[in-house]
Amino acid sequence: IRFRSPREWYRLLYCHDYWYIFPSTLPTRIEKKWTIERRGYRTRVFCNGVLVVVTAVSNVTCKDSDWETAWSREVSGIEFSSRSDNASVQYYAERWELDGFALVN
């Protein structure tokens, strides 16, 4: 997720080759709590409890030829780049039993 005036952008690694503007208007509150949920090939992104992105990785949505290899793996960790992340304060990760994963930031 990238914050730039006047809009915020998002990109899925190993799928998108460029950044997308969020299809929904984000909540106006300055402090934002992000929840990123992945179940199989489907990803949902919430901002302050509001659903702002629903997408699925596929041959149609992904430009990266290695998308299926990357997205079929189990999540083993989360990384925030110290070079580009200057907004995150904390995060909590939770794994669900039914092929799910959520990141709350």
C-alpha positions as CSV (number, residue, x, y, z in Angstrom):
1,I,0.0,0.0,0.0
2,R,1.4,3.4,-1.0
3,F,0.3,6.7,0.3
4,R,0.7,9.6,-2.1
5,S,-1.4,12.7,-2.5
6,P,-4.1,12.9,-3.7
7,R,-4.8,9.1,-3.7
8,E,-3.5,5.9,-2.1
9,W,-2.4,3.0,-4.2
10,Y,-2.0,-0.8,-3.8
11,R,-0.1,-3.6,-5.6
12,L,0.1,-7.4,-5.2
13,L,3.6,-8.7,-5.5
14,Y,4.2,-11.5,-8.0
15,C,1.0,-10.4,-9.8
16,H,0.7,-6.7,-10.6
17,D,3.5,-5.0,-12.5
18,Y,2.2,-1.5,-11.5
19,W,0.2,0.2,-8.8
20,Y,-3.6,0.5,-8.8
21,I,-5.7,3.3,-7.2
22,F,-8.1,1.8,-4.6
23,P,-11.5,1.3,-6.3
24,S,-13.3,2.5,-3.2
25,T,-12.8,5.8,-1.3
26,L,-10.9,5.1,1.9
27,P,-12.1,6.2,5.3
28,T,-11.1,9.8,6.0
29,R,-9.7,9.1,9.5
30,I,-6.0,10.0,9.5
31,E,-5.0,6.8,11.5
32,K,-5.8,3.8,9.4
33,K,-6.0,0.2,10.5
34,W,-5.5,-2.2,7.6
35,T,-6.7,-5.8,7.5
36,I,-5.4,-7.9,4.6
37,E,-7.0,-11.3,4.3
38,R,-5.9,-14.0,1.9
39,R,-7.8,-17.2,1.3
40,G,-6.3,-19.3,-1.5
41,Y,-6.0,-17.0,-4.5
42,R,-8.5,-14.4,-3.2
43,T,-7.4,-11.3,-1.3
44,R,-9.6,-8.8,0.5
45,V,-8.3,-5.5,2.0
46,F,-10.2,-3.6,4.7
47,C,-9.4,-0.1,5.9
48,N,-10.8,0.7,9.4
49,G,-13.3,-2.1,8.9
50,V,-14.5,-1.0,5.4
51,L,-13.9,-3.4,2.5
52,V,-11.9,-1.4,-0.1
53,V,-10.4,-4.1,-2.4
54,V,-11.5,-7.6,-3.4
55,T,-9.3,-9.3,-6.0
56,A,-8.2,-12.8,-7.1
57,V,-4.9,-13.7,-8.7
58,S,-5.2,-15.5,-12.0
59,N,-3.8,-15.7,-15.5
60,V,-6.1,-12.8,-16.3
61,T,-5.3,-10.5,-13.4
62,C,-1.5,-11.2,-13.1
63,K,1.2,-10.0,-15.4
64,D,4.0,-11.9,-13.5
65,S,4.6,-15.4,-15.1
66,D,5.5,-16.8,-11.6
67,W,2.3,-15.7,-10.0
68,E,0.9,-19.3,-9.5
69,T,4.1,-20.5,-7.9
70,A,4.2,-17.6,-5.5
71,W,0.5,-17.5,-4.6
72,S,0.1,-21.2,-4.1
73,R,2.6,-21.3,-1.3
74,E,1.7,-21.0,2.4
75,V,2.5,-17.7,4.0
76,S,5.7,-18.1,6.0
77,G,6.3,-14.5,7.1
78,I,5.6,-10.9,6.7
79,E,8.0,-8.1,5.9
80,F,7.8,-4.4,6.0
81,S,10.6,-2.7,4.0
82,S,12.6,-0.3,6.2
83,R,13.5,1.6,3.0
84,S,9.9,2.5,2.1
85,D,7.7,1.9,5.2
86,N,7.5,5.0,7.3
87,A,3.9,4.7,8.4
88,S,3.5,1.3,10.1
89,V,3.5,1.4,13.9
90,Q,2.6,-2.2,14.6
91,Y,1.1,-5.4,13.1
92,Y,-0.6,-8.5,14.2
93,A,-0.7,-11.7,12.1
94,E,-3.1,-14.5,12.5
95,R,-3.4,-17.8,10.7
96,W,-6.8,-19.5,10.3
97,E,-7.3,-23.2,10.0
98,L,-9.3,-23.0,6.7
99,D,-6.6,-21.9,4.2
100,G,-6.6,-18.3,5.4
101,F,-4.3,-15.6,6.6
102,A,-4.9,-12.1,7.8
103,L,-2.6,-9.2,8.5
104,V,-3.8,-6.4,10.7
105,N,-1.6,-3.3,10.5
